[in-house]
Amino acid sequence: SRHRAWGIDSYHFFPNFMLLIWAPGWYLTYHYWPTAVDSHIFEANLYFVPARTAAERLAHELAAVTFKEYALQDANTLEATQTMLKSRVVSEFPLCDQELLLRALHKVTADYVKEHANVVAG
């Protein structure tokens, strides 16, 4: 849309891949690999157009370092949510209308689990 406030496009691919395209001309990918019911491995890769100058290379390095800090902050919210759910103090986790992708993820995942259970049950 060429809107002056545009900064990022984010695409989620079921079940565990995410692509973020940033306005400055670089993108990153996330993979979430479940390791248990309450843990996962988080992988991220950053991709840049090759730098033409030392200043561009420095900008790439600064973006990578900044990204690492943001990722650690985001992971902290995931850990806090998991701790809350594991405590079972909260029995329901309501979602708002802005969490459409999360609702879709849960529905598709539930459908996959149900289909697998039907196949196993014969």
PyRosetta script that sets phi, psi and omega in degrees:
from pyrosetta import init, pose_from_sequence

init()
pose = pose_from_sequence("SRHRAWGIDSYHFFPNFMLLIWAPGWYLTYHYWPTAVDSHIFEANLYFVPARTAAERLAHELAAVTFKEYALQDANTLEATQTMLKSRVVSEFPLCDQELLLRALHKVTADYVKEHANVVAG")
pose.set_psi(1, -10.2)
pose.set_omega(1, -178.6)
pose.set_phi(2, 59.2)
pose.set_psi(2, 26.4)
pose.set_omega(2, 177.8)
pose.set_phi(3, -68.9)
pose.set_psi(3, 137.6)
pose.set_omega(3, -175.1)
pose.set_phi(4, -64.4)
pose.set_psi(4, -22.4)
pose.set_omega(4, -178.9)
pose.set_phi(5, -91.4)
pose.set_psi(5, 0.1)
pose.set_omega(5, -178.7)
pose.set_phi(6, -63.4)
pose.set_psi(6, 139.7)
pose.set_omega(6, 178.9)
pose.set_phi(7, -136.8)
pose.set_psi(7, -31.6)
pose.set_omega(7, -174.0)
pose.set_phi(8, -156.4)
pose.set_psi(8, 146.2)
pose.set_omega(8, 167.2)
pose.set_phi(9, -115.9)
pose.set_psi(9, 137.3)
pose.set_omega(9, -177.0)
pose.set_phi(10, -126.8)
pose.set_psi(10, 128.4)
pose.set_omega(10, -179.8)
pose.set_phi(11, -125.4)
pose.set_psi(11, 132.2)
pose.set_omega(11, 178.6)
pose.set_phi(12, -111.5)
pose.set_psi(12, 131.6)
pose.set_omega(12, 179.3)
pose.set_phi(13, -118.5)
pose.set_psi(13, 118.6)
pose.set_omega(13, -178.6)
pose.set_phi(14, -63.2)
pose.set_psi(14, 136.9)
pose.set_omega(14, 7.5)
pose.set_phi(15, -101.3)
pose.set_psi(15, -17.2)
pose.set_omega(15, -168.0)
pose.set_phi(16, -145.6)
pose.set_psi(16, 26.8)
pose.set_omega(16, -175.4)
pose.set_phi(17, -125.7)
pose.set_psi(17, 139.7)
pose.set_omega(17, -179.6)
pose.set_phi(18, -137.2)
pose.set_psi(18, 140.2)
pose.set_omega(18, 178.7)
pose.set_phi(19, -124.1)
pose.set_psi(19, 126.5)
pose.set_omega(19, 177.5)
pose.set_phi(20, -119.8)
pose.set_psi(20, 125.7)
pose.set_omega(20, 178.4)
pose.set_phi(21, -108.9)
pose.set_psi(21, 120.9)
pose.set_omega(21, -175.8)
pose.set_phi(22, -98.2)
pose.set_psi(22, 148.1)
pose.set_omega(22, -179.0)
pose.set_phi(23, -56.6)
pose.set_psi(23, -37.8)
pose.set_omega(23, -177.5)
pose.set_phi(24, -68.4)
pose.set_psi(24, 0.3)
pose.set_omega(24, 175.8)
pose.set_phi(25, 99.8)
pose.set_psi(25, 29.2)
pose.set_omega(25, 174.6)
pose.set_phi(26, -139.0)
pose.set_psi(26, 165.8)
pose.set_omega(26, 179.5)
pose.set_phi(27, -141.7)
pose.set_psi(27, 165.0)
pose.set_omega(27, 177.2)
pose.set_phi(28, -140.6)
pose.set_psi(28, 159.0)
pose.set_omega(28, 177.9)
pose.set_phi(29, -125.1)
pose.set_psi(29, 147.5)
pose.set_omega(29, 174.0)
pose.set_phi(30, -120.0)
pose.set_psi(30, 142.0)
pose.set_omega(30, 166.2)
pose.set_phi(31, -125.5)
pose.set_psi(31, 135.9)
pose.set_omega(31, 174.5)
pose.set_phi(32, -113.3)
pose.set_psi(32, 117.7)
pose.set_omega(32, -177.7)
pose.set_phi(33, -112.9)
pose.set_psi(33, 106.1)
pose.set_omega(33, 178.4)
pose.set_phi(34, -62.1)
pose.set_psi(34, 136.4)
pose.set_omega(34, 176.9)
pose.set_phi(35, -116.8)
pose.set_psi(35, -18.8)
pose.set_omega(35, 177.4)
pose.set_phi(36, -164.0)
pose.set_psi(36, 178.4)
pose.set_omega(36, -179.4)
pose.set_phi(37, -63.4)
pose.set_psi(37, -23.6)
pose.set_omega(37, -176.1)
pose.set_phi(38, -128.0)
pose.set_psi(38, 24.2)
pose.set_omega(38, 178.1)
pose.set_phi(39, -152.7)
pose.set_psi(39, 159.5)
pose.set_omega(39, 177.2)
pose.set_phi(40, -157.5)
pose.set_psi(40, 163.6)
pose.set_omega(40, 172.6)
pose.set_phi(41, -101.5)
pose.set_psi(41, 133.7)
pose.set_omega(41, -179.5)
pose.set_phi(42, -112.6)
pose.set_psi(42, 120.2)
pose.set_omega(42, 177.7)
pose.set_phi(43, -116.1)
pose.set_psi(43, 139.9)
pose.set_omega(43, 177.2)
pose.set_phi(44, -136.0)
pose.set_psi(44, 141.1)
pose.set_omega(44, 176.1)
pose.set_phi(45, -131.8)
pose.set_psi(45, 137.0)
pose.set_omega(45, 178.7)
pose.set_phi(46, -109.4)
pose.set_psi(46, 140.1)
pose.set_omega(46, -177.8)
pose.set_phi(47, -127.9)
pose.set_psi(47, 128.8)
pose.set_omega(47, -178.8)
pose.set_phi(48, -127.0)
pose.set_psi(48, 151.9)
pose.set_omega(48, 167.1)
pose.set_phi(49, -65.9)
pose.set_psi(49, 137.9)
pose.set_omega(49, -178.7)
pose.set_phi(50, -52.9)
pose.set_psi(50, 135.8)
pose.set_omega(50, -179.7)
pose.set_phi(51, -67.3)
pose.set_psi(51, 140.8)
pose.set_omega(51, 176.6)
pose.set_phi(52, -99.4)
pose.set_psi(52, -19.7)
pose.set_omega(52, -177.7)
pose.set_phi(53, -136.3)
pose.set_psi(53, 166.2)
pose.set_omega(53, 176.7)
pose.set_phi(54, -63.2)
pose.set_psi(54, -35.9)
pose.set_omega(54, 179.5)
pose.set_phi(55, -64.5)
pose.set_psi(55, -40.9)
pose.set_omega(55, 177.7)
pose.set_phi(56, -65.4)
pose.set_psi(56, -40.7)
pose.set_omega(56, 178.6)
pose.set_phi(57, -63.0)
pose.set_psi(57, -41.3)
pose.set_omega(57, 177.5)
pose.set_phi(58, -63.3)
pose.set_psi(58, -40.4)
pose.set_omega(58, 177.7)
pose.set_phi(59, -60.9)
pose.set_psi(59, -39.9)
pose.set_omega(59, 177.3)
pose.set_phi(60, -62.2)
pose.set_psi(60, -46.1)
pose.set_omega(60, -179.3)
pose.set_phi(61, -63.4)
pose.set_psi(61, -41.8)
pose.set_omega(61, 179.2)
pose.set_phi(62, -65.7)
pose.set_psi(62, -38.0)
pose.set_omega(62, 177.0)
pose.set_phi(63, -63.1)
pose.set_psi(63, -40.8)
pose.set_omega(63, -179.6)
pose.set_phi(64, -65.8)
pose.set_psi(64, -43.8)
pose.set_omega(64, 179.6)
pose.set_phi(65, -65.8)
pose.set_psi(65, -42.8)
pose.set_omega(65, 178.5)
pose.set_phi(66, -62.9)
pose.set_psi(66, -43.2)
pose.set_omega(66, 178.9)
pose.set_phi(67, -58.0)
pose.set_psi(67, -43.5)
pose.set_omega(67, -179.2)
pose.set_phi(68, -57.7)
pose.set_psi(68, -42.7)
pose.set_omega(68, 179.3)
pose.set_phi(69, -65.7)
pose.set_psi(69, -42.6)
pose.set_omega(69, 177.8)
pose.set_phi(70, -63.6)
pose.set_psi(70, -40.9)
pose.set_omega(70, 179.9)
pose.set_phi(71, -62.7)
pose.set_psi(71, -41.2)
pose.set_omega(71, 177.9)
pose.set_phi(72, -63.6)
pose.set_psi(72, -38.8)
pose.set_omega(72, 177.4)
pose.set_phi(73, -65.6)
pose.set_psi(73, -42.9)
pose.set_omega(73, 179.0)
pose.set_phi(74, -64.2)
pose.set_psi(74, -41.7)
pose.set_omega(74, 179.2)
pose.set_phi(75, -62.2)
pose.set_psi(75, -33.5)
pose.set_omega(75, 178.5)
pose.set_phi(76, -61.9)
pose.set_psi(76, -37.4)
pose.set_omega(76, 177.7)
pose.set_phi(77, -67.9)
pose.set_psi(77, -34.9)
pose.set_omega(77, 176.7)
pose.set_phi(78, -65.5)
pose.set_psi(78, -42.6)
pose.set_omega(78, 178.3)
pose.set_phi(79, -63.1)
pose.set_psi(79, -41.8)
pose.set_omega(79, 179.8)
pose.set_phi(80, -64.9)
pose.set_psi(80, -41.2)
pose.set_omega(80, 178.2)
pose.set_phi(81, -63.5)
pose.set_psi(81, -44.0)
pose.set_omega(81, 179.5)
pose.set_phi(82, -62.9)
pose.set_psi(82, -41.1)
pose.set_omega(82, 178.1)
pose.set_phi(83, -61.0)
pose.set_psi(83, -42.9)
pose.set_omega(83, 179.3)
pose.set_phi(84, -63.6)
pose.set_psi(84, -45.8)
pose.set_omega(84, -179.4)
pose.set_phi(85, -65.5)
pose.set_psi(85, -40.3)
pose.set_omega(85, -178.5)
pose.set_phi(86, -66.2)
pose.set_psi(86, -30.2)
pose.set_omega(86, -179.7)
pose.set_phi(87, -68.5)
pose.set_psi(87, -22.6)
pose.set_omega(87, -177.8)
pose.set_phi(88, 61.9)
pose.set_psi(88, 14.4)
pose.set_omega(88, 174.6)
pose.set_phi(89, -67.3)
pose.set_psi(89, -36.6)
pose.set_omega(89, 177.4)
pose.set_phi(90, -101.3)
pose.set_psi(90, 125.5)
pose.set_omega(90, -177.3)
pose.set_phi(91, -96.1)
pose.set_psi(91, -16.1)
pose.set_omega(91, 179.3)
pose.set_phi(92, -132.3)
pose.set_psi(92, 149.4)
pose.set_omega(92, -179.2)
pose.set_phi(93, -128.7)
pose.set_psi(93, 84.6)
pose.set_omega(93, -175.5)
pose.set_phi(94, -67.4)
pose.set_psi(94, 146.9)
pose.set_omega(94, 178.5)
pose.set_phi(95, -115.2)
pose.set_psi(95, 145.7)
pose.set_omega(95, 176.2)
pose.set_phi(96, -93.6)
pose.set_psi(96, 172.8)
pose.set_omega(96, -177.5)
pose.set_phi(97, -64.4)
pose.set_psi(97, -21.7)
pose.set_omega(97, 179.7)
pose.set_phi(98, -75.3)
pose.set_psi(98, -10.7)
pose.set_omega(98, -178.3)
pose.set_phi(99, -98.6)
pose.set_psi(99, 42.5)
pose.set_omega(99, -177.3)
pose.set_phi(100, -59.7)
pose.set_psi(100, -43.8)
pose.set_omega(100, -179.1)
pose.set_phi(101, -63.1)
pose.set_psi(101, -38.9)
pose.set_omega(101, 179.0)
pose.set_phi(102, -66.1)
pose.set_psi(102, -40.7)
pose.set_omega(102, 176.9)
pose.set_phi(103, -61.6)
pose.set_psi(103, -43.8)
pose.set_omega(103, 179.9)
pose.set_phi(104, -63.5)
pose.set_psi(104, -41.5)
pose.set_omega(104, 178.4)
pose.set_phi(105, -58.8)
pose.set_psi(105, -46.6)
pose.set_omega(105, -178.8)
pose.set_phi(106, -65.5)
pose.set_psi(106, -38.7)
pose.set_omega(106, 179.3)
pose.set_phi(107, -66.2)
pose.set_psi(107, -47.8)
pose.set_omega(107, -179.4)
pose.set_phi(108, -63.5)
pose.set_psi(108, -41.7)
pose.set_omega(108, 178.8)
pose.set_phi(109, -63.3)
pose.set_psi(109, -44.3)
pose.set_omega(109, 178.1)
pose.set_phi(110, -61.4)
pose.set_psi(110, -39.8)
pose.set_omega(110, 177.3)
pose.set_phi(111, -62.2)
pose.set_psi(111, -43.1)
pose.set_omega(111, 178.6)
pose.set_phi(112, -62.4)
pose.set_psi(112, -44.3)
pose.set_omega(112, -178.9)
pose.set_phi(113, -64.7)
pose.set_psi(113, -44.1)
pose.set_omega(113, 179.3)
pose.set_phi(114, -61.6)
pose.set_psi(114, -44.8)
pose.set_omega(114, 179.7)
pose.set_phi(115, -61.8)
pose.set_psi(115, -43.2)
pose.set_omega(115, 179.9)
pose.set_phi(116, -64.2)
pose.set_psi(116, -42.8)
pose.set_omega(116, 179.1)
pose.set_phi(117, -61.9)
pose.set_psi(117, -37.9)
pose.set_omega(117, 178.2)
pose.set_phi(118, -66.0)
pose.set_psi(118, -39.0)
pose.set_omega(118, 179.4)
pose.set_phi(119, -67.5)
pose.set_psi(119, -44.1)
pose.set_omega(119, -179.4)
pose.set_phi(120, -65.1)
pose.set_psi(120, -39.4)
pose.set_omega(120, -179.4)
pose.set_phi(121, -69.8)
pose.set_psi(121, -19.4)
pose.set_omega(121, 176.1)
pose.set_phi(122, 84.1)
pose.dump_pdb("model.pdb")
